[in-house]
Amino acid sequence: MKNKKTTLTLSAFFIAGLMLMPVSGMAAGNAAGKKVFLDSKCNKCHSLDAEKIAKLPSDKAAEGEGEAEENAVKPPDLSKLSDDVTKRAEGVDAFLSKFLLKEATMTHEGKEVKHKKKFEGSPEDLKAVILFVQGK
């Protein structure tokens, strides 16, 4: 009887460990993407509420920005990608790659826009940040 309880207990821990393995792998992938997101200062324009990342406070006077920014399109929170992104024929990853490299436009707030700043990291960093904003 005692061996049966021990076997059941060990089996339960083993199964629980297997269930947590993909989560641990996903967290490691998200950590790399999160680092790229923050190091690239993506949160200068974007929040990512799903990851509890707030948009950094703006210092318009120091940046020399004025009325032009007031009329500009407001960058979105990236917790939920828009239909314009998710329904692209080439797929989300391919589209976001082109968009972040300023090779594609998207519709936002009724306007066709390019990303404000061209992504300057490595191809691996680009892939990591794209997966990160998708929650992968």
Backbone as a ProteinNet text record, in pm:
[ID]
protein_1_A
[PRIMARY]
MKNKKTTLTLSAFFIAGLMLMPVSGMAAGNAAGKKVFLDSKCNKCHSLDAEKIAKLPSDKAAEGEGEAEENAVKPPDLSKLSDDVTKRAEGVDAFLSKFLLKEATMTHEGKEVKHKKKFEGSPEDLKAVILFVQGK
[TERTIARY]
82.5	0	87.2	194.7	282	353	394.6	460.6	365.5	239.5	140.6	123.5	119.7	107.2	231	347.1	472.2	475.7	437.3	435.8	337.8	219.9	120.6	171.1	234.6	287	396.3	490	597.9	543.5	444.8	382.8	317.1	249.4	183	285.4	398.9	502.9	564.9	585.6	642.3	550.3	421.6	324.7	316	315.3	311.2	435.1	550.3	673.7	667.4	612.5	598	504.2	399.3	303.5	366.7	461.6	523.6	638.1	691.1	805.7	780.4	671.3	650.7	640.6	581.1	569.4	707.2	797.5	932.3	1003.8	988.4	1049.9	995.1	864.4	801.8	850.9	864.9	912	1052.7	1138.1	1274.1	1271.3	1185.5	1172.2	1120.4	1022.5	968	1071.2	1159.3	1261.8	1355	1393.1	1480.5	1408.6	1283.4	1206.1	1178.3	1151.9	1127.6	1252.3	1368.4	1493.9	1512.9	1486.9	1499.3	1399.3	1275.2	1170.1	1214.3	1266.4	1307.4	1438.3	1536.9	1665.2	1650.1	1556.5	1531	1441	1397.5	1310.3	1178.6	1125.1	994.5	887.4	910.9	813.9	825.6	908.4	909.7	780.6	729	603.8	490	522.4	420.5	417.4	296.8	281.2	253.2	268.8	236	173.5	46.6	-23	-22	-27.6	-29	98	207.2	334.6	365.6	268.5	283.6	399.5	411	512.2	439	467.4	403.5	484.6	415.1	482.6	562	685.4	768.1	709.1	727.1	677.3	747.2	673.4	725.5	789.6	900	966.1	971.2	855.5	841.7	935	953.8	1039.2	1183.8	1232	1369.9	1388.3	1283.9	1291.9	1267.6	1228.8	1202.6	1075.4	982.3	856.4	749	658.3	553.2	419.6	362.6	229.8	221	327.9	324.6	290.4	344.2	316.2	171.9	116.3	-21.3	-117.7	-86.2	-171.4	-131.8	-25.7	23.9	-64.8	-49.9	-121.9	-63.4	-150	-105.5	-64	61.8	103.8	20.4	-20	-110.6	-39.2	-119.4	-73.8	-62.1	43.9	68.7	18.6	-64.1	-116.1	-206	-277.1	-363.1	-335	-286.2	-256.3	-385.8	-388.9	-509.9	-538.1	-660.7	-699.2	-614.2	-573.5	-490.3	-358.7	-313.4	-189.6	-218.8	-316.5	-340	-399.6	-458.9	-522.9	-442.6	-315.4	-228.8	-203.7	-207.2	-187.3	-49.2	51.8	187.4	214.7	120	137.2	185.3	156.7	188	338	416.4	560.7	623.9	589.8	647.5	605.5	477	431.5	499.1	502.9	564.6	712.2	779.3	919.6	932.7	851.3	854.3	815.8	712.9	665.7	773.3	837.1	939.8	1065.2	1085.3	1198.9	1159.2	1037.7	982.9	968.9	940.4	921.1	773.6	686	541.7	466.4	341.9	253.9	138.5	69.3	-52.4	-152.9	-278.8	-383.7	-399.1	-387.6	-404.8	-479	-587.6	-672.4	-714.4	-742.5	-790.5	-683.9	-557.4	-449	-351.4	-293.2	-186	-58.1	7.1	126.9	241.7	363.3	484.1	526	603.4	655.2	744	738.3	809.4	960.7	1011.2	1156.3	1191	1289.8	1332.8	1405.5	1366.7	1432.6	1576.9	1670.1	1812	1885.4	1814.7	1879.4	1908.3	1959.9	1992.9	1864.9	1874.7	1758.4	1704.7	1793.6	1750.9	1673.4	1720.8	1650.7	1513.7	1507.6	1380.1	1280.1	1324.8	1237.8	1192.4	1284.8	1252	1146.4	1160.3	1064.8	929.2	928.8	802.4	728.3	799	735.5	688.1	767.1	732.6	601.3	584.7	461.4	339.9	362.2	252.2	226.2	304.9	287.3	340.9	433.9	490.5	625.2
-119.4	0	126.1	123.1	238.8	261.1	152.6	164.8	222.4	186.6	236.7	388.9	437.2	579.9	653.8	596.4	658.6	666.7	559.6	556.5	660	669.4	767.6	909.9	933.2	1066.4	1104.9	1013.8	1041.2	1061.8	982.9	997.4	1134	1177.6	1307.9	1420.1	1412.7	1514	1510.8	1392.2	1378.1	1441.6	1411.9	1466.7	1618	1666.3	1811.7	1877.4	1813.1	1865.7	1872.3	1769.5	1768.4	1879.2	1903.9	2007.3	2146	2165.4	2296	2320.8	2218.1	2234.6	2332.3	2324.3	2421.4	2563.4	2580.9	2714.1	2770.5	2689.4	2735.6	2775.1	2697.5	2729.7	2857.9	2878.1	2998.5	3119.4	3105.5	3216.8	3257.7	3161	3191.9	3267.1	3225.8	3295.4	3436.5	3451.6	3583.4	3672.5	3615	3694.5	3760.1	3684.7	3741.1	3853	3828.7	3929.6	4051.9	4029.3	4140.8	4227	4163.3	4237.7	4324.3	4268	4344.6	4460.2	4432.5	4534.6	4652.6	4621.9	4727.6	4793.7	4714.8	4771.2	4859.2	4824.2	4903.8	5023.1	5032.8	5141.4	5147.2	5028.3	5022.1	5085.9	5079.7	5137.6	5289.6	5348.5	5494.1	5540.5	5454.6	5485.7	5391.3	5263.6	5161.2	5111.7	5082	5006.3	4862.4	4773.5	4632.3	4585.8	4624	4598.2	4451.4	4361.1	4217.8	4174.4	4248.1	4217.9	4319.3	4405.2	4509.7	4605	4638.5	4734.2	4862	4968.3	5096.8	5176.9	5263.2	5356.3	5453.5	5482.4	5576.4	5716.7	5797.5	5935.1	6010.8	6096.2	6172.6	6300.9	6336.6	6464.3	6541.2	6594.2	6659.2	6778.9	6856	6974.4	6934.5	6830.6	6786.1	6724.2	6662.7	6597.7	6695.6	6820.1	6919	6893.2	6823.2	6791.5	6885	6923.4	7014.1	6977.2	7070.2	7050.6	6930.8	6901.7	6790.9	6660.2	6640.8	6516.5	6512.5	6628.2	6632.2	6580.4	6603.6	6559.2	6421.9	6365	6236.4	6122.2	6007.6	5887.6	5839	5802.4	5755.5	5608.6	5575.5	5434.3	5350.7	5231.7	5150.1	5070.1	5026	4923.6	4796.4	4720.7	4603.5	4472.6	4480.6	4358.8	4279.9	4350.5	4283.5	4345.4	4262.6	4312	4334.2	4437.4	4470.9	4368.8	4369.8	4282.4	4310.3	4436.8	4471.4	4394.2	4358	4280.4	4131.1	4086.3	3942.3	3875.6	3953.7	3894.6	3914.9	3942.9	3961.3	3827.7	3829.1	3706.6	3645.4	3729.9	3677.2	3625	3643.4	3597.2	3709.3	3695.2	3799.5	3822.8	3715.7	3731.9	3805.1	3762.2	3823.9	3970.1	3997.8	4136.7	4224.1	4178.7	4260.8	4285.6	4187.5	4205.5	4318.7	4315.4	4420.9	4556.6	4556.2	4681.5	4745	4663.9	4718.1	4763	4708.9	4750.8	4863.7	4916.4	5026.4	4989.3	4861.1	4813.7	4791.6	4817.5	4797.5	4900.8	4925.2	5014.7	4934.8	4996.6	4936.7	5047.4	5010.5	5107.1	5116.7	5239.2	5263.9	5395.8	5391.9	5510	5572.2	5484	5529.2	5585.2	5574.5	5626.4	5514.9	5523.1	5430.4	5484.6	5404.6	5451.7	5352.3	5407.1	5325.8	5334.5	5236.8	5241.9	5365	5431.5	5558.2	5541.7	5433.1	5412.9	5275.9	5270.5	5143.6	5060.8	4933	4843.4	4825.6	4840.6	4836.8	4717.2	4626.2	4510.3	4400.7	4290.4	4174.7	4103.7	4019.3	3939.9	3852.7	3802.6	3721.8	3806.6	3929.2	4020.2	4058.1	4079.9	4114	4000.6	3878.6	3762.2	3751	3772.4	3762.5	3865	3987.5	4092.6	4070.2	4017.7	3987	3876.5	3773.3	3666.1	3719.4	3806	3862.5	3940.3	4027.3	4107	4022.4	3901.8	3808.3	3716.8	3731.6	3647.5	3507.1	3488.9	3354.8	3340.3
0	0	0	80.9	89.1	-45.2	-110.6	-240.9	-345.9	-336.5	-431.5	-414.5	-288.3	-260.9	-310.6	-285.9	-330.2	-481.9	-548.3	-694.2	-749	-689.2	-734.1	-711.6	-597.7	-566.8	-665.6	-690	-785.4	-926.2	-964.1	-1096.2	-1110.1	-1005.2	-1008.1	-1025	-953.4	-967	-1106.5	-1160.8	-1294.3	-1399.3	-1390.7	-1485.7	-1471.1	-1347.9	-1325.5	-1385.5	-1370.4	-1429.2	-1579.5	-1642	-1787.6	-1834.1	-1759.2	-1796.6	-1788.3	-1698.4	-1682.1	-1780.3	-1841.1	-1930.4	-2044.5	-2119.3	-2227.1	-2176	-2059.1	-2000.9	-1972.1	-1918.3	-1889.7	-2017.2	-2123	-2250.3	-2307.5	-2296.2	-2347.5	-2268.9	-2137.6	-2056.5	-2097.5	-2130.1	-2173.1	-2305.6	-2399.2	-2526.7	-2507	-2421.3	-2392.3	-2324.8	-2243.9	-2176.1	-2278.3	-2381.7	-2485.4	-2560.6	-2598.2	-2668.9	-2583.7	-2456.2	-2363.9	-2351.3	-2344.5	-2335.3	-2459.9	-2577.7	-2702.2	-2701.4	-2661.4	-2656.4	-2569.6	-2452.1	-2359.2	-2401.8	-2445.1	-2488.2	-2611.4	-2698.3	-2819.6	-2790.1	-2666.9	-2621	-2696.9	-2730	-2795.5	-2706.4	-2573.7	-2480.8	-2471.9	-2554.6	-2565.4	-2633.1	-2722.7	-2792.8	-2755.2	-2728.8	-2707.1	-2563.6	-2516.5	-2392.2	-2432.6	-2337.3	-2358.5	-2227.7	-2210.2	-2083.9	-2043.6	-2140.8	-2110.8	-2037.6	-2057.8	-1991.8	-1881	-1851.4	-1749.9	-1782.9	-1912	-1957.4	-1995.3	-1923.1	-1948	-2048.9	-2120.7	-2210.2	-2124.1	-2166.8	-2092.3	-2102.3	-1998.5	-2006.2	-2118.8	-2186.6	-2299.3	-2251.3	-2313.7	-2285.9	-2418	-2459.4	-2590	-2605.6	-2499.5	-2508.9	-2538.7	-2470.6	-2490.7	-2628.2	-2682.8	-2813.2	-2927.6	-2894.5	-2997.1	-3074.1	-3014.3	-3081.3	-3029.5	-3115.6	-3074.7	-3132.4	-3208.9	-3265.3	-3359.4	-3430.3	-3526.3	-3455.5	-3336	-3264.3	-3213.7	-3180.5	-3132.6	-3238.9	-3366.6	-3476.6	-3529.6	-3478	-3526.4	-3476.6	-3541.6	-3501.2	-3369.8	-3276.3	-3145.6	-3155	-3119.7	-3122.6	-3026	-3068.5	-2986.4	-2878.1	-2780.2	-2688	-2771.2	-2750.6	-2834.9	-2775.4	-2672.1	-2609.7	-2704	-2790.6	-2888.6	-3024.2	-3115.2	-3249	-3326.3	-3408.4	-3483	-3592.6	-3641.4	-3752.7	-3875.8	-3892.6	-4007.5	-4004.4	-3885.8	-3871.4	-3877.8	-3803	-3788.8	-3912.6	-4001.2	-4119	-4247.1	-4234.2	-4351.1	-4419.7	-4551.6	-4628.9	-4605.6	-4589.5	-4573.1	-4432.5	-4341.7	-4204.1	-4113.9	-3986.7	-3888.1	-3877.8	-3863.3	-3845.3	-3963.5	-4084.9	-4205.1	-4216.4	-4190.1	-4199.4	-4095.5	-3969.6	-3865.1	-3893.6	-3949.4	-3986.6	-4087.9	-4192.8	-4295.3	-4234.8	-4150.3	-4090.7	-4002.8	-3918.6	-3828.5	-3904.6	-4023.6	-4107.5	-4204	-4186.5	-4266.5	-4413.9	-4439.6	-4576.5	-4608.1	-4511.7	-4530.7	-4448.6	-4490	-4414.9	-4357.9	-4264.4	-4209.5	-4184.6	-4170.8	-4141.2	-3990.6	-3939.9	-3796.5	-3781	-3705.9	-3685.2	-3818.3	-3917	-4045.9	-4138.8	-4101.4	-4184.5	-4218.7	-4338.4	-4377.4	-4315.7	-4232.9	-4163.2	-4176.5	-4170.1	-4157.2	-4011	-3966.2	-3829.7	-3818.6	-3705.6	-3688.4	-3698.9	-3642	-3637.3	-3694	-3781.8	-3838.9	-3733.1	-3720.7	-3625.8	-3669.1	-3574.5	-3607.6	-3548.3	-3484.5	-3423.6	-3525.6	-3473.9	-3557.9	-3602.8	-3705.1	-3746	-3631.3	-3546.6	-3431.7	-3331.6	-3308.9	-3217.4	-3274	-3404.7	-3468.9	-3449.7	-3472.6	-3454.4	-3308.4	-3215.1	-3072	-3031.3	-3076.2	-3037	-3102.7	-3225.8	-3293.9	-3218.6	-3177	-3099.4	-2965	-2903.5	-2772.8	-2777	-2876	-2879.8	-2912.1	-2966.5	-2992	-2872.8	-2767.4	-2648	-2665.4	-2757.6	-2781.9	-2713.3
[MASK]
++++++++++++++++++++++++++++++++++++++++++++++++++++++++++++++++++++++++++++++++++++++++++++++++++++++++++++++++++++++++++++++++++++++++

